[in-house]
Structure formats: structure tokens, C-alpha cells
Amino acid sequence: MGESISLIGRAAEWHDRVAISDQAGTHTYADLLARSERAAARLLDGQTDLDEARIAFMVEPSFDYVRAQWAIWRAGGISVPLCLTHPAPELEYVLDTTTPVIAIASSIYADLLRPLADARSIRFLLVEELKQDPVPLPRIEPDRRAMILFTSGTTGRPKGVVTTHANIQAQIISLVEAWEWDEDDRILLTLPLHHIHGIVNVIGCALWSGARCDMLPAFAADQVVDRLTAGHLSLYMAVPTIYHRLITHLDQMSDEATSAFRDGVGRLRLMVSGSAALPVPVLERWRELSGHTLLERYGMTEIGMGLSNPYRGERVPGSVGMPLPGVDVRVVGDDGIEVSGDEPGEIQVRGPTVFLEYWNRPQDTGSAFTSDGWFRTGDTAIVEKDRYRILGRSSIDILKTGGEKVSALEIEDVLLGHEAISEAAVVGIDDPEWGQRVVAVLVQSGPVEAEELKAWAKSRLAPHKVPKEFHFTDALPRNAMGKTLKPEVVRLVEERV
């Protein structure tokens, strides 16, 4: 008997409901089932099962993206979604790491991906060619490998994170329960689809619930504001950088247009921010413009989502809330012992949402887990009144200066409170006197001098937290999800001094 993937099996329940809308129109759950079945047959090409062969695909956010992903899963393959903005060397790294047997592209990416596939003797298909008469499909057990997503590579070369169908299902069920998804929901997707945020939190949860997912091929502030103003949506999820760009766009609109936006966006039941720390000034300004208090949550490629502010109840600025359903979380000190009270420590996670392994990196996989099965996130947090507050990435956001541990994220939040600062990155630069000297790299939205800013920061931060240096730049280096790439910021500072 064929497949047993619950996400796909549930689609039959929704049949004629709209699953996805994109630039080509609307597509029902029945369309998705029928066309992904025909696409799976083309991928199999006479085989009975792809047996976890990797299939790389480069398709813009659209019905065709989901059709390709479902086809890969239904044929027994492991999906490897490629970043649409990566240059050839980055794509080559992913292809050489995962060794796919098939590469799929939409026509706009064919000229980039086809030569890379040909050079590696990888079968190449246009997404438009994914159709063939249906054939019997293999049975897919929950413990099969389903997907390889790559870490953001902030501390080294990106690692391929392998999740099983059971992992993905557990991640979806946890969020559907916590955020109360149902078939009447409608969400707008403006996130890249080579990260877990868009794939699981948006598309996965929507299609599990029988809801509708509207897709834009790429983020555009004016289009998103128009969609939010129209009042047809019930959910929206984005990264802090997107909310910052929406705020900038709204601040340039007329009072009448801003009022219409507030009326339309007020019909949404939930707006979520994640994938990077949400600066408190951004949260507060968004609340002023939209009436929504953004729900901030915490997750990563390896665990899905682990912590979330409540859907119902108080959302505390600067906090990422409490453990989600089905997720065990603890905070552990440098000695490996769980801390109590308000002591900082590393977040560790355990449960069915946690990934299987790093692709072909058994040593990294082994060192990522404790002897009793907890995943070491590498993120430092403190628990205040049962709520978790992220202090930063242990390796890049927790600075050690003058014998004190300092959270770069805390300093960034303070600096973003200055009206002349629109973006901030705080890093530690090796220093013989301080161990690390605290340095801020800033993007200005108005005139301000470094000494003036230092004096302002001294009135709001403990002396050891005040940056020793302030550098100004036109833009911070970021990855596709809006995370500031701290090693690049460090290099930028070192080049200037």
C-alpha cells in the first residue's frame, strides 16, 4: 500500500477548499494531491521508491514549490530546497554536500542550476516537466528522512540538518495546537522557502489545518501593506527585518492610508516574529501602527520551534515565552548542571521535534547532544518568572569583557531605542586589556555623533556594557532570514581599525 505521510493524507479531507494562491491563481487541495502525484511519478521514472535519494529544487514561492516538495516526499526522496539568492559557489556547496540525483528548477533559475547539475551528472528537470501518468507510490514510514535544510552558517560552514517525516509532523502539531490554527485561517507567505520558518510554520501548519496560504514570489513592502490593509488575512509571520521595513514604508504613507491599514490589519488574529531577536523598539512601534503585539517565539533549524509567547495571555517584550506543547526545555550552566532561579545558561531541548542528524557529519551530530539525549542549542538564556529571555548565541552574542559576561542583544536593544539609529550590531573584538572590547556597528536614520551616542548609552547601560567604539555603515551584512552575520561585522570592524 502507498504513502502514509499524514500531512499529505489530510489534504483529502479538504478537497475543494483553496490550499494556495499565487500569481497564477488559486489551487485547491485536490489540485495539489493530483498534480503532486503526477510529479512523483515523473521523479520515480520507472523506479518503485527513491529510497531517500536527495532531490534538490530551486523554485520560487508558489504552488509549484509545494507541488515539487510533496512530489519528492511521495516518491520517497529527501527534499533539499535551494536558496533563490545564493550565487553559484553557495549552490555548489549544497549540491556537493548532499549529492542529489535530481535537480529541479523553475524556468527563471534554469540557466543558473542546469550547468551546475550537468557538471555533476545530476538529472535536471524543469518544474514544468514534472508530470506523468500516475503510478503506485511507495509507502513512506514516519521515521524516513524527509528534508535537509542548512544552518545559517554564522559560526562556520553551514551544516545540513536532517529531519524525518515524524519530526516535521511533531513540529506542525505543536504549533497548530499552541497558535490555534483551523481551516478558516488564511496566511500570507513572504518568507524564503529554504528555511524552517516558511516551510513548517507557514506552509506546513496551513496545509495541515485545511487553511489557505497566499504566496508572494518575494517580499515587497508595498504589496504586503496592501494585503494586510485588505483585511482578508487571519495570520502573518515574518522576521524582524521585514517588520522594520514595513514600519519604514508605513511611516511614509498618508494619515488616511495608515488609518486604513490599521483597520485592515486589525482583522488578523495573530502576527508572529521570529528567526532573529525582535528589538523592543520595533515591537513597540509596530503595536502603535497596527494595534498588534507581535508574538515572539524561539526556534532553530535543528528543533523547529521550542519556545513561544502565549497566543492567549500576556506577551512580554524581550521574552520568547515558555516551552511549546511536546517540547522539553532546560537551561544548563557551564558545569552541565541545570541552573535554578535567574542564572544564565545554555538552552537545551529534547523531544520529537528535534532533528535526526547533521548530514554526513557524525562527529558534529554526536557533540550536539548530551549523553542523555538533550540537544545543545548553543544559545544562552535566562528564565524570569517562568519565561525565557534569550541573551544571545553563546559563541557570538555573549561577550566576555573585563571579566564580565555581556549580552550583545541587550546592548543592541538599548541602542535601537535612540531615534537616530535604525539598525545595530554589537560584537566583541579581541583586546589585550579587556579580553574583548565591546564595539557597536550602526546604521543611522538621522544625524548623531559617536561621542553623543556614547554619552546617551552611558545613561542607560552599566559601564562595562557601554561600547568602546561606534562605527557607522550603510547596511549590516545579513542572511536571507534577516539575521545579522556577526563574523562579517567583526571583519568589517577589523578592516576599519
LOMIFI-780801 format. One record per residue (C-alpha): x, y, z. Coordinates in steps of 0.5 Angstrom, whole numbers, padded with zeros to 4 digits, always signed. Layout:
! LOMIFI-780801
XYZ ...
END
This chain:
! LOMIFI-780801
+0000+0000+0000 +0002+0007-0001 +0005+0013+0003 +0003+0014+0010 +0005+0022+0010 +0000+0025+0015 +0001+0032+0012 -0001+0029+0005 -0006+0024+0007 -0010+0030+0011 -0011+0034+0004 -0016+0029+0002 -0020+0032+0008 -0020+0039+0005 -0021+0037-0003 -0024+0043-0006 -0022+0048-0001 -0017+0053-0003 -0010+0051-0001 -0005+0056-0004 -0006+0062-0008 +0000+0065-0012 +0001+0070-0018 -0002+0064-0023 -0009+0064-0019 -0012+0059-0014 -0010+0052-0013 -0015+0047-0009 -0012+0041-0004 -0015+0037-0010 -0010+0040-0015 -0004+0039-0010 -0006+0032-0009 -0007+0030-0016 -0001+0034-0019 +0004+0032-0014 +0002+0025-0015 +0004+0026-0023 +0010+0030-0021 +0012+0024-0016 +0011+0019-0022 +0016+0023-0026 +0021+0023-0021 +0021+0016-0020 +0022+0015-0027 +0020+0007-0027 +0023+0006-0020 +0019+0004-0014 +0022+0008-0009 +0027+0014-0009 +0030+0011-0002 +0032+0017+0001 +0036+0020-0005 +0037+0027-0005 +0033+0032-0009 +0035+0039-0010 +0030+0044-0012 +0030+0052-0014 +0023+0054-0014 +0020+0061-0012 +0015+0061-0007 +0009+0059-0011 +0004+0053-0012 +0010+0049-0016 +0014+0050-0010 +0009+0046-0006 +0008+0041-0011 +0015+0040-0012 +0016+0039-0005 +0010+0034-0004 +0013+0030-0010 +0019+0029-0007 +0016+0026-0001 +0011+0022-0004 +0017+0019-0009 +0021+0017-0002 +0026+0022-0003 +0029+0027+0001 +0028+0035-0001 +0034+0040-0001 +0031+0047-0002 +0036+0051-0005 +0036+0059-0003 +0034+0063-0009 +0039+0069-0008 +0045+0064-0007 +0051+0065-0012 +0054+0059-0016 +0059+0058-0010 +0054+0057-0005 +0049+0053-0009 +0055+0048-0011 +0057+0047-0003 +0050+0045-0002 +0050+0040-0008 +0057+0037-0007 +0055+0036+0001 +0048+0033-0001 +0050+0029-0007 +0043+0030-0010 +0041+0025-0016 +0036+0030-0019 +0036+0038-0019 +0029+0041-0021 +0029+0049-0022 +0023+0053-0025 +0025+0057-0032 +0028+0063-0028 +0033+0059-0025 +0035+0054-0030 +0041+0058-0033 +0044+0058-0026 +0042+0051-0024 +0043+0047-0030 +0050+0048-0031 +0052+0046-0024 +0047+0040-0025 +0051+0038-0031 +0058+0039-0029 +0056+0033-0023 +0052+0029-0028 +0045+0030-0024 +0039+0029-0028 +0036+0036-0029 +0028+0038-0030 +0024+0044-0030 +0019+0044-0025 +0014+0045-0031 +0016+0038-0033 +0014+0035-0027 +0008+0031-0030 +0007+0024-0032 +0001+0019-0031 +0000+0016-0024 +0004+0010-0022 +0004+0006-0015 +0007+0010-0010 +0012+0008-0004 +0010+0007+0003 +0013+0013+0007 +0014+0011+0014 +0015+0017+0019 +0022+0015+0021 +0024+0016+0014 +0029+0022+0013 +0025+0028+0009 +0029+0034+0009 +0036+0037+0009 +0036+0045+0011 +0042+0048+0012 +0044+0052+0018 +0046+0060+0017 +0053+0059+0018 +0054+0064+0023 +0060+0061+0026 +0063+0056+0021 +0061+0053+0014 +0053+0051+0014 +0051+0044+0016 +0046+0040+0013 +0040+0039+0018 +0036+0032+0017 +0029+0032+0019 +0025+0026+0019 +0017+0026+0017 +0016+0025+0024 +0020+0031+0026 +0016+0035+0021 +0009+0033+0024 +0011+0034+0031 +0013+0041+0029 +0007+0042+0026 +0002+0039+0031 +0006+0043+0037 +0005+0050+0033 -0002+0048+0031 -0004+0047+0038 -0001+0053+0041 -0003+0058+0036 -0010+0055+0035 -0010+0054+0027 -0016+0052+0024 -0019+0051+0017 -0022+0058+0017 -0015+0061+0017 -0011+0065+0012 -0004+0067+0012 +0001+0071+0007 +0008+0068+0006 +0013+0073+0005 +0019+0069+0007 +0024+0065+0004 +0023+0057+0003 +0030+0054+0004 +0029+0056+0012 +0024+0052+0017 +0020+0059+0019 +0017+0059+0012 +0017+0051+0010 +0014+0049+0017 +0011+0055+0021 +0007+0058+0015 +0006+0053+0009 +0006+0046+0014 +0001+0049+0019 -0003+0052+0014 -0004+0046+0010 -0004+0041+0016 -0010+0045+0018 -0014+0046+0012 -0013+0053+0011 -0011+0058+0006 -0004+0060+0004 -0003+0066+0000 +0004+0067-0003 +0008+0073-0006 +0014+0071-0010 +0019+0076-0006 +0018+0081+0000 +0016+0088-0003 +0013+0092+0003 +0008+0096-0001 +0005+0089-0003 +0005+0087+0004 +0002+0093+0007 -0004+0093+0001 -0005+0085+0003 -0005+0087+0010 -0010+0093+0009 -0015+0089+0005 -0017+0085+0011 -0017+0078+0008 -0012+0075+0013 -0012+0072+0019 -0005+0071+0021 +0002+0074+0018 +0009+0071+0020 +0016+0075+0019 +0023+0076+0021 +0025+0083+0025 +0028+0086+0019 +0021+0085+0015 +0017+0089+0021 +0023+0094+0021 +0022+0095+0013 +0014+0095+0014 +0015+0101+0019 +0019+0105+0015 +0014+0104+0009 +0008+0106+0013 +0012+0112+0016 +0012+0115+0009 +0004+0114+0008 -0001+0119+0009 -0005+0119+0015 -0011+0117+0011 -0007+0111+0008 -0004+0109+0015 -0011+0109+0018 -0014+0104+0013 -0008+0100+0014 -0010+0100+0022 -0017+0098+0020 -0015+0092+0016 -0009+0089+0020 -0014+0089+0026 -0018+0084+0023 -0012+0079+0024 -0012+0074+0030 -0004+0073+0030 +0002+0076+0028 +0009+0073+0029 +0016+0075+0029 +0022+0070+0029 +0028+0068+0027 +0032+0073+0030 +0031+0077+0036 +0026+0082+0036 +0028+0089+0038 +0024+0092+0043 +0023+0099+0040 +0021+0095+0033 +0015+0091+0038 +0013+0098+0041 +0013+0102+0034 +0009+0096+0031 +0004+0096+0036 +0003+0103+0035 +0002+0103+0028 -0002+0096+0028 -0005+0095+0034 -0002+0088+0035 +0003+0086+0040 +0008+0081+0036 +0008+0074+0039 +0016+0073+0039 +0018+0066+0039 +0025+0062+0039 +0027+0056+0035 +0032+0054+0030 +0033+0049+0024 +0035+0043+0029 +0029+0044+0033 +0023+0047+0030 +0020+0052+0035 +0022+0051+0042 +0019+0057+0046 +0013+0062+0045 +0010+0067+0048 +0003+0065+0049 -0003+0066+0044 -0008+0068+0049 -0004+0072+0055 +0001+0077+0056 +0007+0077+0051 +0013+0080+0055 +0017+0085+0051 +0024+0082+0050 +0022+0075+0052 +0021+0069+0048 +0016+0066+0053 +0015+0058+0055 +0016+0051+0052 +0011+0049+0047 +0007+0043+0047 +0011+0037+0047 +0018+0040+0047 +0022+0039+0054 +0027+0045+0055 +0032+0046+0060 +0038+0052+0062 +0044+0049+0064 +0051+0052+0067 +0058+0051+0064 +0058+0045+0069 +0053+0042+0066 +0048+0042+0071 +0041+0045+0070 +0041+0052+0073 +0036+0055+0078 +0033+0062+0079 +0035+0067+0075 +0042+0065+0073 +0044+0065+0065 +0046+0058+0062 +0045+0054+0055 +0038+0053+0053 +0038+0045+0051 +0032+0042+0048 +0029+0035+0048 +0023+0032+0044 +0020+0029+0038 +0021+0036+0034 +0029+0035+0035 +0032+0033+0028 +0036+0027+0027 +0043+0028+0025 +0047+0033+0021 +0048+0030+0014 +0055+0026+0014 +0058+0029+0020 +0057+0024+0025 +0062+0028+0030 +0058+0034+0030 +0052+0030+0031 +0055+0027+0037 +0058+0033+0040 +0051+0037+0039 +0047+0032+0044 +0049+0031+0051 +0050+0024+0054 +0042+0023+0056 +0039+0026+0049 +0039+0033+0050 +0041+0038+0044 +0045+0043+0046 +0043+0050+0042 +0049+0054+0044 +0044+0060+0046 +0045+0063+0052 +0038+0065+0056 +0036+0067+0063 +0029+0065+0066 +0025+0070+0069 +0018+0068+0072 +0018+0062+0068 +0019+0066+0062 +0025+0065+0058 +0030+0071+0055 +0035+0070+0050 +0042+0073+0052 +0045+0071+0045 +0049+0066+0041 +0054+0063+0046 +0059+0064+0041 +0058+0071+0038 +0053+0074+0042 +0056+0073+0049 +0062+0077+0050 +0067+0077+0056 +0070+0084+0057 +0074+0086+0063 +0072+0079+0067 +0064+0080+0066 +0059+0077+0061 +0055+0081+0057 +0049+0080+0052 +0050+0084+0046 +0043+0083+0044 +0041+0087+0051 +0046+0093+0048 +0043+0093+0041 +0036+0094+0044 +0038+0100+0048 +0042+0103+0042 +0036+0102+0038 +0032+0106+0043 +0036+0112+0040 +0032+0116+0035 +0038+0117+0030 +0039+0109+0030 +0035+0104+0025 +0040+0098+0026 +0045+0096+0031 +0050+0090+0031 +0054+0089+0038 +0061+0085+0037 +0067+0083+0041 +0074+0085+0038 +0080+0081+0041 +0083+0086+0046 +0089+0085+0051 +0087+0089+0056 +0079+0087+0056 +0079+0080+0053 +0074+0083+0048 +0072+0090+0047 +0065+0092+0046 +0064+0095+0039 +0058+0097+0036 +0056+0098+0029 +0050+0102+0027 +0046+0104+0021 +0043+0112+0022 +0037+0114+0021 +0038+0121+0023 +0045+0125+0025 +0048+0123+0031 +0056+0123+0033 +0059+0118+0036 +0061+0121+0043 +0054+0124+0043 +0051+0117+0043 +0057+0114+0048 +0054+0119+0053 +0047+0117+0051 +0049+0110+0052 +0052+0111+0059 +0046+0114+0062 +0042+0107+0060 +0047+0102+0061 +0052+0099+0066 +0059+0102+0065 +0062+0095+0063 +0057+0095+0057 +0058+0101+0054 +0061+0100+0047 +0068+0103+0047 +0068+0104+0040 +0062+0106+0035 +0062+0105+0027 +0057+0107+0022 +0056+0104+0016 +0050+0104+0010 +0048+0097+0012 +0049+0091+0016 +0051+0084+0013 +0045+0080+0014 +0043+0073+0011 +0036+0071+0008 +0033+0071+0014 +0035+0078+0016 +0040+0075+0022 +0046+0080+0022 +0052+0076+0020 +0057+0077+0026 +0063+0075+0024 +0062+0079+0018 +0061+0085+0022 +0067+0083+0026 +0071+0083+0020 +0068+0090+0018 +0071+0093+0024 +0078+0090+0024 +0079+0092+0017 +0077+0099+0019 +0082+0100+0025 
END
